[in-house]
């Protein structure tokens, strides 16, 4: 049942992300990824609300909203929550390593994937 809840939420989130991206392109054009920026910022804000407002016993709602809807909307929100959690635990160095490593390794991975795609 939990998998179904995440699946349904993820579909809703992905459709919402697609809608925001289409709207952003219509309003601002293709020059700057306004839609992705908006989704990442909004998703991070909403993830903090979900984490703070849903009690630990609300596992079904957390799975649907945080993992499903917000995970489908933007995984950046999960990244942001993980980084904040590390920071709030007093693990500033670990948080910095996580943020820097995530950004640098992800950029390296996408460059490697693009290069591999050109070779194939």
C-alpha positions in Angstrom: 0.0 0.0 0.0 2.9 2.4 0.8 4.3 1.9 -2.7 1.0 2.8 -4.2 0.7 5.9 -2.1 4.2 7.1 -3.2 3.4 6.2 -6.8 0.2 8.2 -6.9 1.8 11.2 -5.1 4.8 11.0 -7.5 2.6 11.2 -10.5 0.8 14.2 -9.2 4.1 15.9 -8.4 5.6 15.2 -11.8 2.5 16.6 -13.5 2.7 19.8 -11.4 6.4 20.2 -12.3 5.6 19.8 -15.9 2.9 22.5 -15.6 5.2 24.9 -13.8 7.9 24.4 -16.5 5.5 25.0 -19.3 4.1 28.1 -17.7 7.6 29.4 -17.0 8.6 28.9 -20.7 5.4 30.7 -21.8 6.0 33.6 -19.5 9.8 34.0 -19.6 11.1 32.0 -22.6 13.9 29.5 -22.8 16.8 31.7 -21.8 17.0 30.9 -18.1 15.5 27.8 -16.4 13.0 29.8 -14.3 10.6 26.8 -14.0 13.3 24.6 -12.5 14.4 27.3 -10.1 10.8 28.0 -9.1 10.1 24.3 -8.6 13.3 23.8 -6.5 12.6 26.8 -4.2 8.9 26.0 -3.8 9.6 22.3 -3.3 12.1 23.1 -0.6 9.7 25.4 1.2 6.9 22.8 1.0 9.2 20.0 2.2 10.0 22.0 5.3 6.3 22.6 5.9 5.5 18.9 5.5 8.4 17.8 7.7 7.5 20.3 10.4 3.7 20.0 10.3 3.1 16.3 9.9 3.6 14.3 13.1 5.7 11.2 13.1 2.6 9.0 13.2 1.3 10.4 9.9 3.5 8.0 7.9 0.9 7.6 5.1 0.6 11.4 4.6 4.4 11.8 4.8 4.9 9.2 2.1 2.2 10.7 -0.1 3.2 14.4 0.3 7.0 14.3 1.0 8.2 11.3 -0.8 5.5 11.2 -3.5 4.2 14.6 -4.4 7.3 16.6 -3.5 9.6 13.8 -4.7 7.9 13.9 -8.1 7.8 17.7 -8.1 11.5 18.1 -7.2 14.0 15.8 -5.6 15.9 19.0 -4.7 13.5 19.4 -1.8 14.7 16.1 -0.3 18.3 17.2 -0.9 17.6 20.5 0.9 15.9 18.8 3.8 18.8 16.4 4.2 21.3 19.3 4.2 19.2 21.3 6.8 18.9 18.2 9.0 22.7 17.8 9.1 23.1 21.5 9.8 20.6 21.4 12.6 22.3 18.4 14.2 25.4 20.5 14.5 27.2 18.7 11.6 28.1 21.8 9.6 31.1 20.1 8.0 29.1 17.1 7.0 26.4 19.4 5.6 28.9 21.3 3.6 30.5 18.1 2.3 27.1 16.8 1.4 26.1 20.0 -0.5 29.4 20.5 -2.2 29.7 16.8 -3.1 26.2 16.6 -4.4 26.6 19.5 -6.6 30.1 18.7 -7.9 29.5 15.0 -8.3 26.1 15.6 -10.0 27.7 18.1 -12.5 30.5 15.6 -13.2 28.0 12.8 -13.7 25.9 14.7 -16.1 28.9 15.8 -18.1 30.1 12.1 -18.2 26.6 11.0 -19.2 26.4 13.6 -22.0 29.8 12.5 -23.2 28.8 8.9 -23.2 25.6 9.6 -25.0 27.6 11.4 -27.8 29.8 8.3 -28.2 26.9 5.9 -28.4 
